[in-house]
Amino acid sequence: MPTRSFYELAFGVDPGGARKCTHYVRGSLDEIKTDLDAELAEEINLYLLCWYGARLSLRAYQRGELDRSIDLHPFVTVSVDGCPDITFAGPGQPIGYDFSADEEFDNEEDHLSRRMAYGELGDTVGVTVAWDRISVPPLADDVLTADVFDVTDHHLCAYGHSDCEV
């Protein structure tokens, strides 16, 4: 039975029109923050959050057992020049921009969702995560490290990044 403590960042979309199944297993919250920043820096991932309702969660495991699962959506803000800030009530629940209204534009190039999907926003988009509002439990003793393979049986991921779609 695994006894290590670790964090798992999970970001994914069920197969359909789009796919994503990414996990990060880390021994520190700083590593998780860096991983999430990198994921949210890719506009295609913003598209998956805003349009497809991608799942985004942080799980804390204490001594190999799930201690807490946190939906990160309510803590993410996407800012795009010329648009109101986009926040989330949960997966598939963006607030501040009606992505379904994109279909009403005559010119498809005006669709914010399309511009995200094709990475056309560039420096006009920014993302913040309100980590100061998230109650993340500190890891208990015997924290998982990169040099130890000790992940619970129900996990397909080893330490670091795993992409289940590759």
Secondary structure, 3 states (H helix, E strand, C coil): CCCCEEEEEEEEECCCCCCEEEEEEECCHHHHHHHHHHHHCCHHHHHHHHCCCCEEEEEEEECCEEEEEEECHHHEEEEECCCCCEEECCCCCEECCCHHHHHHCCCHHHCHHHHHHCCCCHHHEEEEECHHHCCCCCCCCCECCCCCCCCCCCCCCCCEEEECCC
